Amino acid sequence: MKDFKIWMNGKLVTQAEAVLPVNSAAVFYATNVFEGIRAYWNEAEGELYCFRLAEHFARFRESMKMMRFTVPYQDLDLYDAVRDMLRGNEVREDVHMHLVGYVAGPGLDATSPSGLYINPRRRARVEGGNGLKACVSSWQRTHDNAIPIRLKCGANYQNGRLATLQAKADGYDSPIFLNQQGTVAEGTGATFFMVRRGKLVTPPVTSDILESITRTTLIESLGPNLGMDVVEREIARTELYVADEAFFCGSGYEITPIVSIDRFPVGDGKVGPITQRLSTAYMNVVRGIDQRFPEWRTPVYKPVTV
Ligand SMILES: Cc1ncc(COP(=O)(O)O)c(C=O)c1O
């Protein structure tokens, strides 16, 4: 299987050629902002669809704003860069990519020069078809006044790394973070949802979470389409133990069921029916099998006006 090339500042280069200086803020302080985006291969149409690029680009700009740097590309350039990269690699399979804006200058307060790369990779679905065994982490989600999780920067993921390694050392698959108020925040790289008393419930955007694009997709469209009431509210820790269903969602995680939390079975300890239906609905939309919401799917091979 050949390695994909990386789009870096306007050129397709090999993995070995895509290098940054060790004294750059990007390498030393992880001064970067990024998006994790998936593109899905639709076999029947012979087309590759990128999911919700407009929303990823908007969030990318918000992250850069908070980090006080910009990259010298407009959104139209980003559409072209993503499509050029996928075409240049002749991608005809599902692919995950990191779109990364970085600061190449040295120093903690460096804001320039900045650059951009898009790194595609084959990424399997998160292990957890049969459901994850999650735990409430003893590590807290970083607070908005410390390192805001709304800001999608590489450095933030050290919080998730600590919690993931702890969860695995303790025999779980994945941690769930509480915030400093002690209510549920999210997973390491995913939004948390539960089903309780027939409603889909997820923490609000003020609970120290990333403003997830998958979360919006479920709240505004896929949940209501399945006839579900969706509620954004704080979730107390003990509600996790009596939830009927629970799952993580995200561009990377898609819809990944959770079957136990702190060894309490979620519902009957099997993947719940609502989770299953949402997962099927989500996968059909992202791949374009369900042809509604065409504005969410940017085709790579056919001409497109954005
Ligand atoms: C910390 C965190 N929360 C939630 C999510 C889910 O966000 P999205 O649905 O936009 O991929 C991600 C994934 O990017 C994440 O890294």
The ligand as an ORCA input file, in Angstrom:
! r2SCAN-3c Opt
* xyz 0 1
  C     -11.555     17.278     22.021
  C     -12.531     16.902     20.970
  N     -13.851     16.926     21.248
  C     -14.782     16.611     20.326
  C     -14.409     16.251     19.051
  C     -15.451     15.980     18.003
  O     -15.462     17.079     17.127
  P     -15.921     16.942     15.601
  O     -17.264     16.338     15.619
  O     -15.953     18.342     15.100
  O     -14.903     16.100     14.936
  C     -13.063     16.189     18.714
  C     -12.643     15.788     17.372
  O     -12.202     16.570     16.610
  C     -12.100     16.542     19.686
  O     -10.797     16.512     19.396
*
